[in-house]
Amino acid sequence: MTLALTRSGLRPLTTPLRPASRNRRVSWLLALVLLANFIDLFFTLSQRSNELFYEVNPFAHTLLDSVLLLVGFKLLLVVPACAVLLYFRRTTAAEIGCWCACAAYTVLLGHWYAYFQIV
């Protein structure tokens, strides 16, 4: 049984969540993933010449000297993954995948926040 939070408390959800709302959630989550990816890329490119900066991703670390290759690498990983999740946006698995990606990028952006507090 699924519960819904209403003004008067928790109530049983009589109608299941509509697929249209899942489509919308997955689309918004993917937009957040892409935004977070571009923020991460911007921070990486802006800090790559800083001596305190160390790229933890070993693949991206080898590409730090070439902006074009680094951007291509990031796009090659994220865009197809988002396209697959968008294609399967009506499924529960795609929504869970989107939430996991958002959680991972939230942690990553938290690391960036901590990094900029030090630098």
Secondary structure, 3 states (H helix, E strand, C coil): CCEEEECCEEEECCCCCCHHHHHHHHHHHHHHHHHHHHHHHHHHHHHCCCCCCCCCCHHHHHCCCCHHHHHHHHHHHHHHHHHHHHHCCCCHHHHHHHHHHHHHHHHHHHHHHHHHHHC
